[in-house]
Amino acid sequence: MSEHALQPLDESRFESVLCVVAHPDDIEYGTSAAVARWTEAGKSVSYFLLTRGEAGIDGMDPVDAAPARADEERASAAVVGVDRVEFGDWSDGTIEYGLALRRDIAAAIRRHRPDLVTTLTRHETFAGGGLNQADHRAVGLATMDACADAGNRWIHPELAADGLEPWHVGTLAFSASPVSDSYVDVTGYLDAAVESLEEHRLYNDALPDDFPKPPQLLEGILGGGAKAVGDPAVTHALLLEVHER
């Protein structure tokens, strides 16, 4: 985390948001609390997931897991007011950074034309020090680059040829970053975030017995974020690494 005081995210800068992640449930590990706040305020939020999380359940064949987990993600999104959920065709667990990944994310940005793009951290570790997973790192880095690609007509020119005109992203934000500098006050939105994560029933049921349940997990993430903010009026906060573009 940054050694400087955390600043509230300037929510006046955006009316539309695109959340880009690798797997179903990535958004629900904290970001969904902010999504609930934003949709309640009338902002437009869309999701783009590169995979359907088909490799995430050890006892379930990927052929069966993919549609089931996609359905759970749609239900999860609906809890926090999101009805636009798109999936890419990348393979869970084996996403590789490169031009093809950048192009797919840039295409999603041009389709949805968001003011704010959010994704998971591209760093090797999360804010708490745990090791980050390969798909998250690849998608986080590719999203950062795709935000620039989306605004340049001469990068991935086939996108414009297909009718996807360039789009400039004003703000890029990474969640779970070890160098967070900003926060969203999600006081009052913990229950919505918990309900959203609980929609991932197949995945949650497959986790080890000692893995924190959604209420405890999100209290740790968002309650811990509030402690970092240090304002007694803020009981839950989503920490973000924010870059204005």
Salt bridges, closest charged atoms under 4 A:
GLU3 OE2 - HIS4 NE2 3.92
GLU11 OE1 - ARG37 NH2 2.76
GLU15 OE2 - LYS43 NZ 3.40
ASP25 OD2 - ARG69 NH2 3.32
ASP26 OD2 - HIS23 ND1 3.13
ASP26 OD1 - HIS136 NE2 3.35
GLU28 OE1 - HIS200 NE2 2.92
ASP71 OD1 - ARG74 NH1 2.80
GLU73 OE1 - HIS200 NE2 3.36
ASP83 OD1 - ARG84 NH1 3.18
GLU86 OE1 - ARG111 NH2 2.77
GLU86 OE2 - HIS112 NE2 3.14
ASP89 OD1 - ARG52 NH1 3.53
ASP92 OD1 - HIS23 NE2 3.15
ASP135 OD2 - HIS23 NE2 2.81
ASP149 OD2 - ARG102 NE 2.82
ASP149 OD2 - HIS156 NE2 3.06
GLU158 OE2 - ARG103 NE 3.54
GLU165 OE1 - ARG153 NH2 2.89
GLU199 OE1 - ARG201 NH1 2.95
GLU219 OE1 - HIS236 NE2 2.84
GLU241 OE2 - ARG122 NH2 3.00
GLU241 OE1 - HIS123 NE2 3.36
GLU241 OE2 - HIS243 NE2 2.76
GLU244 OE1 - ARG13 NE 2.90
